[in-house]
Amino acid sequence: MKKLLLLLIVSATLASCSSVKQTEKALNTGNYDQAIGIALNKLRTNKEKKGKQPYILMLEEAYAKVVDRDKNAVVYLEKEGNPANLERMYNTYVALKNRQERIKPLLPLYLVEQGRNANFAMDNYDQKIIATKDKLSKYLYDNAKGLLSSANKKSDYRAVYENLIYLNKITPGYKNTTDLIEEAHFKGTDFVRVNMKNKTNVIIPKRLEGDLLNFGTYGLDDLWTVYHSQPQKTIKYDYAMEVTLREINISPEKIRERQLEREKLVKDGWKYLVDDEGEFVKDDEGNKIKVDKMTKVRCEYYEFTQFKATNVVGNVQYKNLRTKQLLDAFPIASEYVFEHIYAKFNGDKRALEDDLVRYLGLQAVQFPTNEQMVYDSGEGLKNKLKSIITSYRFQ
């Protein structure tokens, strides 16, 4: 017990020393907020303990340095007078406020050797935050409106969209920001027209085509790409996606047969054990000993396997509708196999293994039609299409 207690004390001491060194390193390398974070974490409990004194000192020093650095940065940015600096200024004021709010709950923090409370200068940044946010909101809004009317690249509209999302976050409901967000998103979106071509000699089931082109079932989550299998007149499409089926191979209906013979010793009641002289064998209490009576059984097993397979082969092509160029092409293929097994027997089925018995009693079934086989191969095609669509990027 004493060794365990000693081990716990040593471990706690080493952990404390390690944290102190981490805080010192962060402080000495200018990572003031990291140093503040470590110190605050250590001071949340038992802040009066002697071992916590180094953290109070380092917290005081780190706080003073980071506040001084942030205030000087804001003064410099204000002197530049560049409205592009407003976001940084706003975030700096917010950081100044949040940092002191994290420290307030722990105050006062007493430095024993110096006989004083640690000093943390607290300011009210609310007015500066509000004033800077107002200027930033106006700048973001005016800049977005200008770019929406002058931009000619989708990447520009996407940048506008991100800025408007940020504007709506810091100042919800600012003017008609919501409408501008929708406009920027629409103009920044790649619209893809999708069609399917059948270059095989087999008729494709309508429901298979409908399933393959029903992009609502693909679980797509792409902010900037929209696929339409039914083109809309009001949309100017940027790209085309062509799904072409080139081969559909359907095997003949086959029934494979196999015949097996099995023999096995099985339990068939019991009998009294006798010795070589025909006398009953008895146990220590004089009772006759019973043993299993084993019988050899035999069975003829006839198994039938109904088999039919289909293979669909094609490719997917992406084209740029503005330049009329082929962007990329991907092969797709899918196979579906129908297999049904049933069996009959002649003799004693106790001679059969369990994996054979399970087919007894089953009957032959009707083979699926060619149309059904092609349709059933569609699940594999959908998975291939989804993989291509989710991984492909136009820009």
PEDAGI-V345540 format. One record per backbone hydrogen bond with DSSP energy under -0.5 kcal/mol. NH is the residue of the N-H (numbers start at 1). CO is the residue of the C=O. If there is no record, write none. Layout:
NH|CO ; NH|CO
This chain:
5|1 ; 6|2 ; 7|3 ; 8|4 ; 9|5 ; 10|6 ; 11|7 ; 12|8 ; 13|9 ; 14|10 ; 15|11 ; 16|12 ; 17|13 ; 18|14 ; 19|15 ; 20|16 ; 21|17 ; 22|18 ; 23|19 ; 24|20 ; 25|21 ; 26|22 ; 27|23 ; 28|24 ; 29|25 ; 30|27 ; 31|26 ; 32|30 ; 35|31 ; 36|32 ; 37|33 ; 38|34 ; 39|35 ; 40|36 ; 41|37 ; 42|38 ; 43|39 ; 44|40 ; 45|42 ; 49|46 ; 52|49 ; 53|50 ; 55|52 ; 56|52 ; 57|53 ; 58|54 ; 59|55 ; 60|56 ; 61|57 ; 62|58 ; 63|59 ; 64|60 ; 65|61 ; 66|62 ; 67|63 ; 68|64 ; 69|65 ; 70|66 ; 71|67 ; 72|68 ; 73|69 ; 74|70 ; 75|71 ; 76|72 ; 77|73 ; 78|74 ; 79|75 ; 80|76 ; 81|77 ; 82|77 ; 83|81 ; 85|82 ; 86|83 ; 89|85 ; 90|86 ; 91|87 ; 92|88 ; 93|89 ; 94|90 ; 95|91 ; 96|92 ; 97|93 ; 98|94 ; 99|95 ; 100|96 ; 101|97 ; 102|98 ; 103|99 ; 104|100 ; 105|101 ; 106|103 ; 107|103 ; 107|104 ; 110|108 ; 111|116 ; 112|110 ; 115|111 ; 115|112 ; 116|111 ; 118|109 ; 120|118 ; 125|123 ; 129|125 ; 130|126 ; 131|127 ; 132|128 ; 133|129 ; 134|130 ; 135|131 ; 136|132 ; 137|133 ; 138|134 ; 139|135 ; 140|136 ; 141|137 ; 142|138 ; 143|139 ; 144|140 ; 145|141 ; 146|142 ; 147|143 ; 148|144 ; 149|145 ; 150|146 ; 151|147 ; 156|153 ; 157|153 ; 158|154 ; 159|155 ; 160|156 ; 161|157 ; 162|158 ; 163|159 ; 164|160 ; 165|161 ; 166|162 ; 167|163 ; 168|164 ; 169|165 ; 170|166 ; 171|167 ; 174|171 ; 177|174 ; 180|176 ; 181|177 ; 182|178 ; 183|179 ; 184|180 ; 185|181 ; 186|182 ; 187|183 ; 188|184 ; 189|185 ; 189|186 ; 190|224 ; 191|189 ; 192|190 ; 192|226 ; 193|191 ; 193|239 ; 194|228 ; 195|241 ; 197|243 ; 199|197 ; 199|245 ; 208|205 ; 209|205 ; 210|206 ; 211|207 ; 212|208 ; 213|209 ; 214|211 ; 215|213 ; 217|214 ; 218|215 ; 220|215 ; 223|221 ; 225|222 ; 226|190 ; 228|192 ; 231|229 ; 235|232 ; 237|235 ; 238|191 ; 239|191 ; 240|319 ; 241|193 ; 242|240 ; 242|317 ; 243|195 ; 243|241 ; 244|242 ; 244|315 ; 245|197 ; 245|243 ; 246|244 ; 246|313 ; 247|313 ; 249|311 ; 250|248 ; 251|309 ; 254|307 ; 256|305 ; 258|303 ; 260|301 ; 262|299 ; 264|297 ; 266|264 ; 266|295 ; 268|293 ; 271|291 ; 273|289 ; 275|279 ; 278|275 ; 281|273 ; 283|287 ; 286|283 ; 289|281 ; 291|271 ; 293|269 ; 294|292 ; 295|266 ; 297|264 ; 297|295 ; 299|262 ; 300|346 ; 301|260 ; 302|344 ; 303|258 ; 303|301 ; 304|342 ; 305|256 ; 306|304 ; 306|340 ; 307|254 ; 308|338 ; 310|336 ; 311|249 ; 312|334 ; 313|247 ; 314|332 ; 315|244 ; 316|330 ; 317|242 ; 318|328 ; 319|240 ; 320|325 ; 321|238 ; 321|319 ; 322|238 ; 324|320 ; 325|320 ; 327|318 ; 327|325 ; 328|318 ; 330|316 ; 332|314 ; 334|312 ; 336|310 ; 338|308 ; 339|337 ; 340|306 ; 342|304 ; 343|359 ; 344|302 ; 346|300 ; 348|298 ; 349|347 ; 351|348 ; 352|349 ; 356|353 ; 357|353 ; 358|354 ; 359|356 ; 360|357 ; 361|343 ; 362|359 ; 373|369 ; 374|370 ; 375|371 ; 376|372 ; 377|373 ; 378|375 ; 379|376 ; 380|377 ; 381|377 ; 382|378 ; 383|379 ; 384|380 ; 385|381 ; 386|382 ; 387|383 ; 388|384 ; 389|385 ; 390|386 ; 391|387 ; 392|388
